[in-house]
Amino acid sequence: MRAAVIVFITGFVGSCAIAVSALLLAPTFWKRSQEQYATDRLERACDAVVSLLAFLIPTVLAITTWVYEKTDVAWYGACLAIGVIWFLFVLVFTMYVRFNFVWGFQEKMTVGNGQNLVIVRWLTVVMVGLSVGLLSFGVPTFWIAFQKHRGAEPSAPAPRYEFHVEQSRSCPPTPPAPESKPCKPPEKSVGEK
């Protein structure tokens, strides 16, 4: 359990350091350039990220459940927890951009040169969050997949019980089934003559 806590804290602090440095450095690359983007394009991009996360989050949770049932190594769960946290962070930030930021613009928005850098930060969070989440999801999965599988350990043979049963016919033989009679013709209903 101690190893799982150490893996979780180290992975979380390391991935947060990567994200903070990426968020601080991303606007510096957009200082001189200015681009016009259609708001419907940004909305479609947000919808695509949400659709991807709608697939990834339950998948990671299902893999986490499977890992805890099949293995007794706790650090697998710590890595998968980091992935889920990043996916949820990307989801929350994407929802903010989609519904609170992009909807405030009419048809086009200018990104860069100090304007609307939330979009730049969102793109950075999506790239870093999905990369770290998929990496922390993939490492334990591939670790499990490429481990040498131990064969089943031989167990003590099961005790063998023998039961001796004598069969005798003490009952008289059953009589043959009676012959079936043909069906009666249908009766006429009350209203018919």
Summary of the structure (lengths in Angstrom):
residues: 193
radius of gyration: 33.7
end to end distance: 88.5
largest distance: 104.6
contacts: 451
relative contact order: 0.15
helix: 62%
strand: 6%
